[in-house]
Structures are given as structure tokens and as C-alpha cells.
Amino acid sequence: MRLEYRTGKRGYTIWLERDLFGSFVLYRRWYGLHNRRGGMKRQVFEREQEALKEMRRIVRVRERHGYAPANSAASP
């Protein structure tokens, strides 16, 4: 599952993967659309429901900060 959000100047991508040990890894990447600023964060969850709950929380925060979906991926 991969979600991408953007404003006029910034982008934010969230995706969820399963690692070799069976844990769920939530990746976040933020970046400037017109500069080289940005970063990345990775969180590991034992249960998928916990990861999806965190993903929904992040989406709510991004939308409150003015980000809009950049693709037509399904929301968590």
C-alpha cells in the first residue's frame, strides 16, 4: 500500500511493507518539490492493525496541514 500527498511546494509519501521477519514496516518520506530538502522515517510494527492505525493518523495530520492526495490510491 502506497499513498502520496502534495502541497504546492512539498511532497509526502507513505508506504507499508512486510519484512523478512513478518513485521510490518511503515515508511515515510518527505521532500521539497523545488529543492533538495527532505528526509525519511521507518517504523516497525508487529501487527498490521497497529501499522494501519498509524497510517490513518498520519493521513489525517497531512490533510490538516494542507496536503492533498497526489495519486488515486485507496486510503487506509
Distance bins in CASP14 RR format, pairs under 12 A and 6 or more apart:
PFRMAT RR
TARGET T0000
AUTHOR 0000-0000-0000
RMODE 2
METHOD distances of the structure
MODEL  1
1 13 0 0 0 0 0 1 0 0 0 0 0
1 14 0 0 0 0 1 0 0 0 0 0 0
1 15 1 0 0 1 0 0 0 0 0 0 0
1 16 1 0 1 0 0 0 0 0 0 0 0
1 17 0 0 0 0 1 0 0 0 0 0 0
1 18 0 0 0 0 0 1 0 0 0 0 0
1 24 0 0 0 0 0 1 0 0 0 0 0
1 25 0 0 0 0 0 1 0 0 0 0 0
1 26 0 0 0 0 1 0 0 0 0 0 0
1 27 0 0 0 0 0 1 0 0 0 0 0
1 48 0 0 0 0 0 1 0 0 0 0 0
1 51 0 0 0 0 1 0 0 0 0 0 0
1 52 0 0 0 0 1 0 0 0 0 0 0
1 55 1 0 0 1 0 0 0 0 0 0 0
1 56 0 0 0 0 0 1 0 0 0 0 0
1 59 0 0 0 0 0 1 0 0 0 0 0
1 71 0 0 0 0 0 1 0 0 0 0 0
1 73 1 0 0 1 0 0 0 0 0 0 0
1 74 1 0 0 1 0 0 0 0 0 0 0
1 75 0 0 0 0 1 0 0 0 0 0 0
1 76 1 0 0 1 0 0 0 0 0 0 0
2 12 0 0 0 0 0 1 0 0 0 0 0
2 13 1 0 0 1 0 0 0 0 0 0 0
2 14 1 0 0 1 0 0 0 0 0 0 0
2 15 1 0 1 0 0 0 0 0 0 0 0
2 16 1 0 0 1 0 0 0 0 0 0 0
2 17 0 0 0 0 1 0 0 0 0 0 0
2 26 0 0 0 0 0 1 0 0 0 0 0
2 27 0 0 0 0 1 0 0 0 0 0 0
2 28 0 0 0 0 0 1 0 0 0 0 0
2 29 0 0 0 0 0 1 0 0 0 0 0
2 55 0 0 0 0 0 1 0 0 0 0 0
2 69 0 0 0 0 0 1 0 0 0 0 0
2 70 0 0 0 0 0 1 0 0 0 0 0
2 71 1 0 0 1 0 0 0 0 0 0 0
2 72 0 0 0 0 0 1 0 0 0 0 0
2 73 1 0 0 1 0 0 0 0 0 0 0
2 74 0 0 0 0 0 1 0 0 0 0 0
2 75 0 0 0 0 0 1 0 0 0 0 0
2 76 0 0 0 0 0 1 0 0 0 0 0
3 11 0 0 0 0 0 1 0 0 0 0 0
3 12 0 0 0 0 1 0 0 0 0 0 0
3 13 1 0 0 1 0 0 0 0 0 0 0
3 14 1 0 1 0 0 0 0 0 0 0 0
3 15 1 0 0 1 0 0 0 0 0 0 0
3 16 0 0 0 0 1 0 0 0 0 0 0
3 26 0 0 0 0 0 1 0 0 0 0 0
3 27 0 0 0 0 0 1 0 0 0 0 0
3 28 0 0 0 0 0 1 0 0 0 0 0
3 29 0 0 0 0 0 1 0 0 0 0 0
3 52 0 0 0 0 0 1 0 0 0 0 0
3 55 1 0 0 1 0 0 0 0 0 0 0
3 56 0 0 0 0 0 1 0 0 0 0 0
3 58 0 0 0 0 1 0 0 0 0 0 0
3 59 1 0 0 1 0 0 0 0 0 0 0
3 62 0 0 0 0 1 0 0 0 0 0 0
3 63 0 0 0 0 0 1 0 0 0 0 0
3 67 0 0 0 0 0 1 0 0 0 0 0
3 68 0 0 0 0 0 1 0 0 0 0 0
3 69 1 0 0 1 0 0 0 0 0 0 0
3 70 0 0 0 0 1 0 0 0 0 0 0
3 71 1 0 0 1 0 0 0 0 0 0 0
3 72 0 0 0 0 0 1 0 0 0 0 0
3 73 1 0 1 0 0 0 0 0 0 0 0
3 74 0 0 0 0 1 0 0 0 0 0 0
3 75 1 0 0 1 0 0 0 0 0 0 0
3 76 1 0 0 1 0 0 0 0 0 0 0
4 10 0 0 0 0 0 1 0 0 0 0 0
4 11 1 0 0 1 0 0 0 0 0 0 0
4 12 1 0 0 1 0 0 0 0 0 0 0
4 13 1 0 1 0 0 0 0 0 0 0 0
4 14 1 0 0 1 0 0 0 0 0 0 0
4 15 0 0 0 0 1 0 0 0 0 0 0
4 28 0 0 0 0 0 1 0 0 0 0 0
4 29 0 0 0 0 1 0 0 0 0 0 0
4 30 0 0 0 0 0 1 0 0 0 0 0
4 31 0 0 0 0 0 1 0 0 0 0 0
4 33 0 0 0 0 0 1 0 0 0 0 0
4 59 0 0 0 0 0 1 0 0 0 0 0
4 62 0 0 0 0 0 1 0 0 0 0 0
4 67 0 0 0 0 1 0 0 0 0 0 0
4 68 0 0 0 0 0 1 0 0 0 0 0
4 69 1 0 0 1 0 0 0 0 0 0 0
4 70 1 0 1 0 0 0 0 0 0 0 0
4 71 1 0 1 0 0 0 0 0 0 0 0
4 72 0 0 0 0 0 1 0 0 0 0 0
4 73 1 0 0 1 0 0 0 0 0 0 0
4 75 0 0 0 0 0 1 0 0 0 0 0
5 11 1 0 0 1 0 0 0 0 0 0 0
5 12 1 0 1 0 0 0 0 0 0 0 0
5 13 1 0 0 1 0 0 0 0 0 0 0
5 14 1 0 0 1 0 0 0 0 0 0 0
5 28 0 0 0 0 0 1 0 0 0 0 0
5 29 0 0 0 0 0 1 0 0 0 0 0
5 30 0 0 0 0 1 0 0 0 0 0 0
5 31 0 0 0 0 0 1 0 0 0 0 0
5 33 0 0 0 0 0 1 0 0 0 0 0
5 55 0 0 0 0 0 1 0 0 0 0 0
5 58 0 0 0 0 1 0 0 0 0 0 0
5 59 1 0 0 1 0 0 0 0 0 0 0
5 60 0 0 0 0 0 1 0 0 0 0 0
5 61 0 0 0 0 0 1 0 0 0 0 0
5 62 1 0 1 0 0 0 0 0 0 0 0
5 63 1 0 0 1 0 0 0 0 0 0 0
5 64 0 0 0 0 0 1 0 0 0 0 0
5 65 0 0 0 0 1 0 0 0 0 0 0
5 66 0 0 0 0 1 0 0 0 0 0 0
5 67 1 1 0 0 0 0 0 0 0 0 0
5 68 1 0 0 1 0 0 0 0 0 0 0
5 69 1 0 1 0 0 0 0 0 0 0 0
5 70 1 0 0 1 0 0 0 0 0 0 0
5 71 0 0 0 0 1 0 0 0 0 0 0
5 73 0 0 0 0 0 1 0 0 0 0 0
5 75 0 0 0 0 0 1 0 0 0 0 0
6 12 1 0 0 1 0 0 0 0 0 0 0
6 13 0 0 0 0 1 0 0 0 0 0 0
6 30 0 0 0 0 0 1 0 0 0 0 0
6 31 0 0 0 0 1 0 0 0 0 0 0
6 32 0 0 0 0 1 0 0 0 0 0 0
6 33 1 0 0 1 0 0 0 0 0 0 0
6 34 0 0 0 0 0 1 0 0 0 0 0
6 62 0 0 0 0 1 0 0 0 0 0 0
6 63 0 0 0 0 0 1 0 0 0 0 0
6 65 0 0 0 0 0 1 0 0 0 0 0
6 66 0 0 0 0 1 0 0 0 0 0 0
6 67 1 0 0 1 0 0 0 0 0 0 0
6 68 1 0 0 1 0 0 0 0 0 0 0
6 69 0 0 0 0 1 0 0 0 0 0 0
6 70 1 0 1 0 0 0 0 0 0 0 0
6 71 0 0 0 0 1 0 0 0 0 0 0
7 30 0 0 0 0 0 1 0 0 0 0 0
7 31 0 0 0 0 0 1 0 0 0 0 0
7 32 0 0 0 0 1 0 0 0 0 0 0
7 33 0 0 0 0 1 0 0 0 0 0 0
7 34 0 0 0 0 0 1 0 0 0 0 0
7 62 0 0 0 0 1 0 0 0 0 0 0
7 63 0 0 0 0 0 1 0 0 0 0 0
7 64 0 0 0 0 0 1 0 0 0 0 0
7 65 1 0 0 1 0 0 0 0 0 0 0
7 66 1 0 1 0 0 0 0 0 0 0 0
7 67 1 0 1 0 0 0 0 0 0 0 0
7 68 1 0 0 1 0 0 0 0 0 0 0
7 69 0 0 0 0 0 1 0 0 0 0 0
7 70 0 0 0 0 1 0 0 0 0 0 0
8 32 0 0 0 0 1 0 0 0 0 0 0
8 33 1 0 0 1 0 0 0 0 0 0 0
8 34 0 0 0 0 1 0 0 0 0 0 0
8 65 0 0 0 0 0 1 0 0 0 0 0
8 66 0 0 0 0 1 0 0 0 0 0 0
8 67 0 0 0 0 1 0 0 0 0 0 0
8 68 0 0 0 0 1 0 0 0 0 0 0
8 70 0 0 0 0 0 1 0 0 0 0 0
9 30 0 0 0 0 0 1 0 0 0 0 0
9 31 0 0 0 0 0 1 0 0 0 0 0
9 32 1 0 0 1 0 0 0 0 0 0 0
9 33 1 0 1 0 0 0 0 0 0 0 0
9 34 1 0 0 1 0 0 0 0 0 0 0
9 35 0 0 0 0 1 0 0 0 0 0 0
9 37 0 0 0 0 0 1 0 0 0 0 0
9 38 0 0 0 0 0 1 0 0 0 0 0
9 65 0 0 0 0 0 1 0 0 0 0 0
9 66 0 0 0 0 0 1 0 0 0 0 0
9 67 0 0 0 0 0 1 0 0 0 0 0
10 29 0 0 0 0 0 1 0 0 0 0 0
10 30 1 0 0 1 0 0 0 0 0 0 0
10 31 1 0 0 1 0 0 0 0 0 0 0
10 32 1 0 1 0 0 0 0 0 0 0 0
10 33 1 0 0 1 0 0 0 0 0 0 0
10 34 0 0 0 0 1 0 0 0 0 0 0
10 35 0 0 0 0 1 0 0 0 0 0 0
10 37 0 0 0 0 1 0 0 0 0 0 0
10 38 0 0 0 0 1 0 0 0 0 0 0
10 39 0 0 0 0 0 1 0 0 0 0 0
10 62 0 0 0 0 1 0 0 0 0 0 0
10 65 0 0 0 0 1 0 0 0 0 0 0
10 66 0 0 0 0 1 0 0 0 0 0 0
10 67 1 0 0 1 0 0 0 0 0 0 0
10 68 0 0 0 0 0 1 0 0 0 0 0
10 70 0 0 0 0 0 1 0 0 0 0 0
11 28 0 0 0 0 0 1 0 0 0 0 0
11 29 0 0 0 0 1 0 0 0 0 0 0
11 30 1 0 0 1 0 0 0 0 0 0 0
11 31 1 0 1 0 0 0 0 0 0 0 0
11 32 1 0 0 1 0 0 0 0 0 0 0
11 33 1 0 0 1 0 0 0 0 0 0 0
11 34 0 0 0 0 0 1 0 0 0 0 0
11 35 0 0 0 0 0 1 0 0 0 0 0
11 37 0 0 0 0 0 1 0 0 0 0 0
11 38 0 0 0 0 1 0 0 0 0 0 0
11 39 0 0 0 0 0 1 0 0 0 0 0
11 62 0 0 0 0 1 0 0 0 0 0 0
11 65 0 0 0 0 0 1 0 0 0 0 0
11 66 0 0 0 0 0 1 0 0 0 0 0
11 67 1 0 0 1 0 0 0 0 0 0 0
11 68 0 0 0 0 0 1 0 0 0 0 0
11 69 0 0 0 0 0 1 0 0 0 0 0
11 70 1 0 0 1 0 0 0 0 0 0 0
11 71 0 0 0 0 0 1 0 0 0 0 0
12 27 0 0 0 0 0 1 0 0 0 0 0
12 28 1 0 0 1 0 0 0 0 0 0 0
12 29 1 0 0 1 0 0 0 0 0 0 0
12 30 1 0 1 0 0 0 0 0 0 0 0
12 31 1 0 0 1 0 0 0 0 0 0 0
12 32 0 0 0 0 1 0 0 0 0 0 0
12 33 0 0 0 0 0 1 0 0 0 0 0
12 38 0 0 0 0 1 0 0 0 0 0 0
12 39 0 0 0 0 0 1 0 0 0 0 0
12 40 0 0 0 0 0 1 0 0 0 0 0
12 41 0 0 0 0 0 1 0 0 0 0 0
12 58 0 0 0 0 1 0 0 0 0 0 0
12 59 0 0 0 0 1 0 0 0 0 0 0
12 61 0 0 0 0 1 0 0 0 0 0 0
12 62 1 0 1 0 0 0 0 0 0 0 0
12 63 0 0 0 0 0 1 0 0 0 0 0
12 65 0 0 0 0 1 0 0 0 0 0 0
12 66 0 0 0 0 0 1 0 0 0 0 0
12 67 1 0 1 0 0 0 0 0 0 0 0
12 68 0 0 0 0 0 1 0 0 0 0 0
12 69 0 0 0 0 0 1 0 0 0 0 0
12 70 0 0 0 0 1 0 0 0 0 0 0
12 71 0 0 0 0 0 1 0 0 0 0 0
13 26 0 0 0 0 0 1 0 0 0 0 0
13 27 1 0 0 1 0 0 0 0 0 0 0
13 28 1 0 0 1 0 0 0 0 0 0 0
13 29 1 0 1 0 0 0 0 0 0 0 0
13 30 1 0 0 1 0 0 0 0 0 0 0
13 31 0 0 0 0 1 0 0 0 0 0 0
13 32 0 0 0 0 0 1 0 0 0 0 0
13 38 0 0 0 0 0 1 0 0 0 0 0
13 39 0 0 0 0 0 1 0 0 0 0 0
13 40 0 0 0 0 1 0 0 0 0 0 0
13 41 0 0 0 0 0 1 0 0 0 0 0
13 55 0 0 0 0 0 1 0 0 0 0 0
13 58 0 0 0 0 0 1 0 0 0 0 0
13 59 0 0 0 0 0 1 0 0 0 0 0
13 62 0 0 0 0 0 1 0 0 0 0 0
13 67 0 0 0 0 0 1 0 0 0 0 0
13 69 0 0 0 0 0 1 0 0 0 0 0
13 70 0 0 0 0 1 0 0 0 0 0 0
13 71 0 0 0 0 1 0 0 0 0 0 0
13 73 0 0 0 0 0 1 0 0 0 0 0
14 25 0 0 0 0 0 1 0 0 0 0 0
14 26 1 0 0 1 0 0 0 0 0 0 0
14 27 1 0 0 1 0 0 0 0 0 0 0
14 28 1 0 1 0 0 0 0 0 0 0 0
14 29 1 0 0 1 0 0 0 0 0 0 0
14 30 0 0 0 0 1 0 0 0 0 0 0
14 40 0 0 0 0 0 1 0 0 0 0 0
14 41 0 0 0 0 1 0 0 0 0 0 0
14 42 0 0 0 0 0 1 0 0 0 0 0
14 43 0 0 0 0 0 1 0 0 0 0 0
14 51 0 0 0 0 0 1 0 0 0 0 0
14 52 0 0 0 0 0 1 0 0 0 0 0
14 54 0 0 0 0 1 0 0 0 0 0 0
14 55 1 0 0 1 0 0 0 0 0 0 0
14 56 0 0 0 0 0 1 0 0 0 0 0
14 57 0 0 0 0 0 1 0 0 0 0 0
14 58 1 0 1 0 0 0 0 0 0 0 0
14 59 1 0 0 1 0 0 0 0 0 0 0
14 60 0 0 0 0 0 1 0 0 0 0 0
14 61 0 0 0 0 0 1 0 0 0 0 0
14 62 0 0 0 0 1 0 0 0 0 0 0
14 67 0 0 0 0 0 1 0 0 0 0 0
14 69 0 0 0 0 0 1 0 0 0 0 0
14 70 0 0 0 0 0 1 0 0 0 0 0
14 71 0 0 0 0 0 1 0 0 0 0 0
14 73 0 0 0 0 1 0 0 0 0 0 0
14 75 0 0 0 0 0 1 0 0 0 0 0
14 76 0 0 0 0 1 0 0 0 0 0 0
15 24 0 0 0 0 0 1 0 0 0 0 0
15 25 0 0 0 0 1 0 0 0 0 0 0
15 26 1 0 0 1 0 0 0 0 0 0 0
15 27 1 0 1 0 0 0 0 0 0 0 0
15 28 0 0 0 0 1 0 0 0 0 0 0
15 29 0 0 0 0 1 0 0 0 0 0 0
15 40 0 0 0 0 0 1 0 0 0 0 0
15 41 0 0 0 0 0 1 0 0 0 0 0
15 42 0 0 0 0 0 1 0 0 0 0 0
15 43 0 0 0 0 0 1 0 0 0 0 0
15 51 0 0 0 0 0 1 0 0 0 0 0
15 55 0 0 0 0 1 0 0 0 0 0 0
15 58 0 0 0 0 0 1 0 0 0 0 0
15 71 0 0 0 0 0 1 0 0 0 0 0
15 73 0 0 0 0 1 0 0 0 0 0 0
15 76 0 0 0 0 0 1 0 0 0 0 0
16 23 0 0 0 0 0 1 0 0 0 0 0
16 24 1 0 0 1 0 0 0 0 0 0 0
16 25 1 0 0 1 0 0 0 0 0 0 0
16 26 1 0 1 0 0 0 0 0 0 0 0
16 27 1 0 0 1 0 0 0 0 0 0 0
16 28 0 0 0 0 0 1 0 0 0 0 0
16 42 0 0 0 0 0 1 0 0 0 0 0
16 43 0 0 0 0 1 0 0 0 0 0 0
16 44 0 0 0 0 0 1 0 0 0 0 0
16 45 0 0 0 0 1 0 0 0 0 0 0
16 48 0 0 0 0 1 0 0 0 0 0 0
16 49 0 0 0 0 0 1 0 0 0 0 0
16 50 0 0 0 0 0 1 0 0 0 0 0
16 51 1 0 1 0 0 0 0 0 0 0 0
16 52 1 0 0 1 0 0 0 0 0 0 0
16 53 0 0 0 0 0 1 0 0 0 0 0
16 54 0 0 0 0 1 0 0 0 0 0 0
16 55 1 0 0 1 0 0 0 0 0 0 0
16 56 0 0 0 0 0 1 0 0 0 0 0
16 58 0 0 0 0 0 1 0 0 0 0 0
16 59 0 0 0 0 0 1 0 0 0 0 0
16 73 0 0 0 0 0 1 0 0 0 0 0
16 76 0 0 0 0 1 0 0 0 0 0 0
17 23 0 0 0 0 1 0 0 0 0 0 0
17 24 1 0 0 1 0 0 0 0 0 0 0
17 25 1 0 1 0 0 0 0 0 0 0 0
17 26 0 0 0 0 1 0 0 0 0 0 0
17 27 1 0 0 1 0 0 0 0 0 0 0
17 42 0 0 0 0 1 0 0 0 0 0 0
17 43 0 0 0 0 0 1 0 0 0 0 0
17 44 0 0 0 0 0 1 0 0 0 0 0
17 45 0 0 0 0 0 1 0 0 0 0 0
17 48 0 0 0 0 0 1 0 0 0 0 0
17 51 0 0 0 0 1 0 0 0 0 0 0
17 55 0 0 0 0 0 1 0 0 0 0 0
18 24 1 0 1 0 0 0 0 0 0 0 0
18 25 1 0 0 1 0 0 0 0 0 0 0
18 26 0 0 0 0 0 1 0 0 0 0 0
18 27 0 0 0 0 0 1 0 0 0 0 0
18 44 0 0 0 0 0 1 0 0 0 0 0
18 45 0 0 0 0 0 1 0 0 0 0 0
18 46 0 0 0 0 0 1 0 0 0 0 0
18 47 0 0 0 0 0 1 0 0 0 0 0
18 48 0 0 0 0 1 0 0 0 0 0 0
18 51 0 0 0 0 1 0 0 0 0 0 0
19 25 1 0 1 0 0 0 0 0 0 0 0
19 26 0 0 0 0 0 1 0 0 0 0 0
19 27 0 0 0 0 0 1 0 0 0 0 0
19 42 0 0 0 0 0 1 0 0 0 0 0
19 43 0 0 0 0 0 1 0 0 0 0 0
19 44 1 0 0 1 0 0 0 0 0 0 0
19 45 0 0 0 0 0 1 0 0 0 0 0
19 46 0 0 0 0 0 1 0 0 0 0 0
19 51 0 0 0 0 0 1 0 0 0 0 0
21 44 0 0 0 0 1 0 0 0 0 0 0
21 45 0 0 0 0 0 1 0 0 0 0 0
21 46 0 0 0 0 1 0 0 0 0 0 0
22 44 0 0 0 0 1 0 0 0 0 0 0
22 45 0 0 0 0 0 1 0 0 0 0 0
22 46 0 0 0 0 1 0 0 0 0 0 0
22 47 0 0 0 0 0 1 0 0 0 0 0
22 48 0 0 0 0 1 0 0 0 0 0 0
22 51 0 0 0 0 0 1 0 0 0 0 0
23 42 0 0 0 0 0 1 0 0 0 0 0
23 43 0 0 0 0 0 1 0 0 0 0 0
23 44 1 0 1 0 0 0 0 0 0 0 0
23 45 1 0 0 1 0 0 0 0 0 0 0
23 46 1 0 1 0 0 0 0 0 0 0 0
23 47 0 0 0 0 1 0 0 0 0 0 0
23 48 0 0 0 0 1 0 0 0 0 0 0
23 50 0 0 0 0 0 1 0 0 0 0 0
23 51 0 0 0 0 1 0 0 0 0 0 0
24 42 0 0 0 0 0 1 0 0 0 0 0
24 43 0 0 0 0 1 0 0 0 0 0 0
24 44 1 0 0 1 0 0 0 0 0 0 0
24 45 1 0 1 0 0 0 0 0 0 0 0
24 46 1 0 0 1 0 0 0 0 0 0 0
24 47 1 0 0 1 0 0 0 0 0 0 0
24 48 1 0 1 0 0 0 0 0 0 0 0
24 49 0 0 0 0 1 0 0 0 0 0 0
24 50 1 0 0 1 0 0 0 0 0 0 0
24 51 1 0 1 0 0 0 0 0 0 0 0
24 52 0 0 0 0 1 0 0 0 0 0 0
24 53 0 0 0 0 0 1 0 0 0 0 0
24 54 0 0 0 0 1 0 0 0 0 0 0
24 55 0 0 0 0 1 0 0 0 0 0 0
25 40 0 0 0 0 0 1 0 0 0 0 0
25 41 0 0 0 0 0 1 0 0 0 0 0
25 42 1 0 1 0 0 0 0 0 0 0 0
25 43 1 0 0 1 0 0 0 0 0 0 0
25 44 1 0 1 0 0 0 0 0 0 0 0
25 45 1 0 0 1 0 0 0 0 0 0 0
25 46 0 0 0 0 0 1 0 0 0 0 0
25 48 0 0 0 0 0 1 0 0 0 0 0
25 50 0 0 0 0 0 1 0 0 0 0 0
25 51 1 0 0 1 0 0 0 0 0 0 0
25 54 0 0 0 0 0 1 0 0 0 0 0
25 55 0 0 0 0 0 1 0 0 0 0 0
26 40 0 0 0 0 0 1 0 0 0 0 0
26 41 0 0 0 0 1 0 0 0 0 0 0
26 42 1 0 0 1 0 0 0 0 0 0 0
26 43 1 0 1 0 0 0 0 0 0 0 0
26 44 1 0 0 1 0 0 0 0 0 0 0
26 45 1 0 0 1 0 0 0 0 0 0 0
26 47 0 0 0 0 0 1 0 0 0 0 0
26 48 0 0 0 0 0 1 0 0 0 0 0
26 50 0 0 0 0 1 0 0 0 0 0 0
26 51 1 0 1 0 0 0 0 0 0 0 0
26 52 0 0 0 0 1 0 0 0 0 0 0
26 53 0 0 0 0 0 1 0 0 0 0 0
26 54 1 0 0 1 0 0 0 0 0 0 0
26 55 1 0 0 1 0 0 0 0 0 0 0
26 56 0 0 0 0 0 1 0 0 0 0 0
26 57 0 0 0 0 0 1 0 0 0 0 0
26 58 0 0 0 0 1 0 0 0 0 0 0
26 59 0 0 0 0 0 1 0 0 0 0 0
26 76 0 0 0 0 0 1 0 0 0 0 0
27 39 0 0 0 0 0 1 0 0 0 0 0
27 40 1 0 0 1 0 0 0 0 0 0 0
27 41 1 0 0 1 0 0 0 0 0 0 0
27 42 1 0 1 0 0 0 0 0 0 0 0
27 43 0 0 0 0 1 0 0 0 0 0 0
27 44 0 0 0 0 0 1 0 0 0 0 0
27 45 0 0 0 0 0 1 0 0 0 0 0
27 51 0 0 0 0 0 1 0 0 0 0 0
27 54 0 0 0 0 0 1 0 0 0 0 0
27 55 0 0 0 0 0 1 0 0 0 0 0
27 58 0 0 0 0 0 1 0 0 0 0 0
28 38 0 0 0 0 0 1 0 0 0 0 0
28 39 0 0 0 0 1 0 0 0 0 0 0
28 40 1 0 0 1 0 0 0 0 0 0 0
28 41 1 0 1 0 0 0 0 0 0 0 0
28 42 1 0 0 1 0 0 0 0 0 0 0
28 43 1 0 0 1 0 0 0 0 0 0 0
28 51 0 0 0 0 0 1 0 0 0 0 0
28 54 0 0 0 0 1 0 0 0 0 0 0
28 55 0 0 0 0 1 0 0 0 0 0 0
28 57 0 0 0 0 0 1 0 0 0 0 0
28 58 1 0 0 1 0 0 0 0 0 0 0
28 59 0 0 0 0 0 1 0 0 0 0 0
28 61 0 0 0 0 0 1 0 0 0 0 0
28 62 0 0 0 0 1 0 0 0 0 0 0
29 37 0 0 0 0 0 1 0 0 0 0 0
29 38 1 0 0 1 0 0 0 0 0 0 0
29 39 1 0 0 1 0 0 0 0 0 0 0
29 40 1 0 1 0 0 0 0 0 0 0 0
29 41 0 0 0 0 1 0 0 0 0 0 0
29 42 0 0 0 0 1 0 0 0 0 0 0
29 58 0 0 0 0 0 1 0 0 0 0 0
30 37 0 0 0 0 1 0 0 0 0 0 0
30 38 1 0 1 0 0 0 0 0 0 0 0
30 39 1 0 1 0 0 0 0 0 0 0 0
30 40 1 0 0 1 0 0 0 0 0 0 0
30 41 0 0 0 0 1 0 0 0 0 0 0
30 58 0 0 0 0 0 1 0 0 0 0 0
30 61 0 0 0 0 0 1 0 0 0 0 0
30 62 0 0 0 0 1 0 0 0 0 0 0
30 65 0 0 0 0 0 1 0 0 0 0 0
30 67 0 0 0 0 1 0 0 0 0 0 0
31 37 1 0 0 1 0 0 0 0 0 0 0
31 38 1 0 1 0 0 0 0 0 0 0 0
31 39 1 0 0 1 0 0 0 0 0 0 0
31 40 0 0 0 0 1 0 0 0 0 0 0
31 70 0 0 0 0 0 1 0 0 0 0 0
32 38 1 0 0 1 0 0 0 0 0 0 0
32 39 0 0 0 0 1 0 0 0 0 0 0
33 67 0 0 0 0 0 1 0 0 0 0 0
33 70 0 0 0 0 0 1 0 0 0 0 0
41 54 0 0 0 0 0 1 0 0 0 0 0
41 58 0 0 0 0 0 1 0 0 0 0 0
42 51 0 0 0 0 0 1 0 0 0 0 0
42 54 0 0 0 0 0 1 0 0 0 0 0
43 50 0 0 0 0 1 0 0 0 0 0 0
43 51 1 0 0 1 0 0 0 0 0 0 0
43 53 0 0 0 0 0 1 0 0 0 0 0
43 54 1 0 0 1 0 0 0 0 0 0 0
43 55 0 0 0 0 1 0 0 0 0 0 0
43 57 0 0 0 0 0 1 0 0 0 0 0
43 58 0 0 0 0 1 0 0 0 0 0 0
44 50 0 0 0 0 0 1 0 0 0 0 0
44 51 0 0 0 0 1 0 0 0 0 0 0
44 54 0 0 0 0 0 1 0 0 0 0 0
45 51 1 0 1 0 0 0 0 0 0 0 0
45 52 0 0 0 0 1 0 0 0 0 0 0
45 53 0 0 0 0 1 0 0 0 0 0 0
45 54 1 0 0 1 0 0 0 0 0 0 0
45 55 0 0 0 0 1 0 0 0 0 0 0
47 53 0 0 0 0 1 0 0 0 0 0 0
47 54 0 0 0 0 0 1 0 0 0 0 0
48 54 0 0 0 0 0 1 0 0 0 0 0
48 55 0 0 0 0 0 1 0 0 0 0 0
48 76 0 0 0 0 0 1 0 0 0 0 0
49 55 0 0 0 0 0 1 0 0 0 0 0
49 56 0 0 0 0 0 1 0 0 0 0 0
49 76 0 0 0 0 0 1 0 0 0 0 0
50 56 0 0 0 0 0 1 0 0 0 0 0
50 57 0 0 0 0 0 1 0 0 0 0 0
51 57 0 0 0 0 0 1 0 0 0 0 0
51 58 0 0 0 0 0 1 0 0 0 0 0
51 76 0 0 0 0 1 0 0 0 0 0 0
52 58 0 0 0 0 0 1 0 0 0 0 0
52 59 0 0 0 0 0 1 0 0 0 0 0
52 74 0 0 0 0 0 1 0 0 0 0 0
52 75 0 0 0 0 0 1 0 0 0 0 0
52 76 1 0 1 0 0 0 0 0 0 0 0
53 59 0 0 0 0 0 1 0 0 0 0 0
53 60 0 0 0 0 0 1 0 0 0 0 0
53 76 0 0 0 0 1 0 0 0 0 0 0
54 60 0 0 0 0 0 1 0 0 0 0 0
54 61 0 0 0 0 0 1 0 0 0 0 0
54 76 0 0 0 0 1 0 0 0 0 0 0
55 61 0 0 0 0 0 1 0 0 0 0 0
55 62 0 0 0 0 0 1 0 0 0 0 0
55 73 0 0 0 0 0 1 0 0 0 0 0
55 74 0 0 0 0 0 1 0 0 0 0 0
55 75 0 0 0 0 1 0 0 0 0 0 0
55 76 1 0 1 0 0 0 0 0 0 0 0
56 62 0 0 0 0 0 1 0 0 0 0 0
56 63 0 0 0 0 0 1 0 0 0 0 0
56 75 1 0 0 1 0 0 0 0 0 0 0
56 76 1 0 1 0 0 0 0 0 0 0 0
57 63 0 0 0 0 0 1 0 0 0 0 0
57 64 0 0 0 0 0 1 0 0 0 0 0
57 76 0 0 0 0 1 0 0 0 0 0 0
58 64 0 0 0 0 0 1 0 0 0 0 0
58 65 0 0 0 0 0 1 0 0 0 0 0
58 67 0 0 0 0 0 1 0 0 0 0 0
58 75 0 0 0 0 0 1 0 0 0 0 0
58 76 0 0 0 0 1 0 0 0 0 0 0
59 65 0 0 0 0 0 1 0 0 0 0 0
59 66 0 0 0 0 0 1 0 0 0 0 0
59 67 0 0 0 0 1 0 0 0 0 0 0
59 68 0 0 0 0 0 1 0 0 0 0 0
59 69 0 0 0 0 1 0 0 0 0 0 0
59 73 0 0 0 0 0 1 0 0 0 0 0
59 74 0 0 0 0 0 1 0 0 0 0 0
59 75 1 0 0 1 0 0 0 0 0 0 0
59 76 1 0 0 1 0 0 0 0 0 0 0
60 66 0 0 0 0 0 1 0 0 0 0 0
60 67 0 0 0 0 0 1 0 0 0 0 0
60 75 0 0 0 0 0 1 0 0 0 0 0
60 76 0 0 0 0 0 1 0 0 0 0 0
61 67 0 0 0 0 1 0 0 0 0 0 0
62 68 0 0 0 0 1 0 0 0 0 0 0
62 69 0 0 0 0 1 0 0 0 0 0 0
62 70 0 0 0 0 0 1 0 0 0 0 0
62 75 0 0 0 0 0 1 0 0 0 0 0
63 69 0 0 0 0 1 0 0 0 0 0 0
63 75 0 0 0 0 0 1 0 0 0 0 0
69 75 1 0 0 1 0 0 0 0 0 0 0
END
